[in-house]
């Protein structure tokens, strides 16, 4: 009699957290959903940054890149196969969504905002 075969279901529905930094661009190219992780490597204006929150706000992303004050910038997220989409300062971005590729921040025009 094998008792250990029934133990498989004990962790059903529990997602393992990776003890490493996940490169979002890599997962986007593979078309896979990034796993839960200690950190996510994102590109902001072509430069790599590590975010430790799976759902940061637009403000947090701009602040991480040193683009201060965040109100002076417009942030866009690029998803694989889609056009870049504007991200609001208080809007959360789900980094675990499949296809999150990179971010682009531009100084706001004097007429914007």
Secondary structure as UniProt FT lines:
FT   TURN            4..5
FT   HELIX           6..11
FT   TURN            12..13
FT   STRAND          18..23
FT   HELIX           24..30
FT   STRAND          37..44
FT   TURN            45..46
FT   STRAND          47..51
FT   TURN            54..55
FT   HELIX           58..64
FT   TURN            65..66
FT   HELIX           70..72
FT   STRAND          73..79
FT   TURN            80..81
FT   STRAND          85..87
FT   TURN            89..90
FT   TURN            95..96
FT   TURN            98..99
FT   STRAND          100..107
FT   TURN            110..111
//
